[in-house]
Amino acid sequence: MPETWDYTLYIPNDLRAVTVCRRTLRLILTLHGLTGLLDTAELLAAELVSNAVRHTKGPAALRVRRTAQGVVWIGAWDTDPGPPEPPRPIEAAGELEEAGRGLGLVVTCANHWGWQPSARFGNRGKYVWCELAAA
């Protein structure tokens, strides 16, 4: 049975927090011996957190956990309770475009993804999450 754990990093609405989240995630996965997931997990977390920071005005959070089934779950919470924009296929986002491809990358790289309404500290919001198989 895989080891289970759960980390949450609360961040301000500041794009610099994306780098803090990426480095924190890298440290968590390294310490838990999941270095094979580093690059993909870091990319997905950066996309989720940057969407949370760019598209809302309130605080945000990165949550990373490993389930008893061995799945690594990465989620970003933000203060907008509405659903995220539907993901655009990677091919639809031009090669030179900076925006509009985030959830498309998540769909392409993750085993599963989704979103759910959620509240933190009295703020309504949502989690946008994805899963990676650790094995």
DAWOQUI-V585357 format. One record per residue. N is the residue number from 1. OMEGA is omega in whole degrees, -180 to 180 (NA if undefined). Layout:
N_OMEGA, N_OMEGA
//
This chain:
1_-179, 2_174, 3_176, 4_177, 5_-176, 6_179, 7_173, 8_178, 9_179, 10_-174, 11_175, 12_176, 13_-175, 14_-178, 15_177, 16_179, 17_178, 18_178, 19_178, 20_180, 21_179, 22_-178, 23_177, 24_178, 25_179, 26_179, 27_180, 28_-177, 29_178, 30_-179, 31_179, 32_175, 33_-178, 34_-176, 35_178, 36_-180, 37_-169, 38_-173, 39_-179, 40_-180, 41_-180, 42_177, 43_-178, 44_179, 45_180, 46_178, 47_-178, 48_-178, 49_-180, 50_174, 51_-180, 52_-178, 53_-177, 54_-170, 55_177, 56_-180, 57_-176, 58_177, 59_179, 60_178, 61_171, 62_176, 63_179, 64_178, 65_174, 66_-177, 67_178, 68_178, 69_178, 70_180, 71_173, 72_-177, 73_179, 74_-180, 75_175, 76_177, 77_173, 78_-173, 79_177, 80_-177, 81_-179, 82_-180, 83_176, 84_174, 85_178, 86_-179, 87_174, 88_175, 89_-178, 90_-179, 91_-179, 92_176, 93_-177, 94_-177, 95_-177, 96_-179, 97_177, 98_-173, 99_172, 100_-178, 101_-174, 102_-179, 103_174, 104_175, 105_179, 106_180, 107_-177, 108_-171, 109_-175, 110_175, 111_177, 112_174, 113_177, 114_177, 115_179, 116_175, 117_-180, 118_179, 119_176, 120_175, 121_179, 122_178, 123_172, 124_180, 125_180, 126_168, 127_167, 128_-170, 129_173, 130_-179, 131_174, 132_175, 133_-177, 134_-176, 135_NA
//
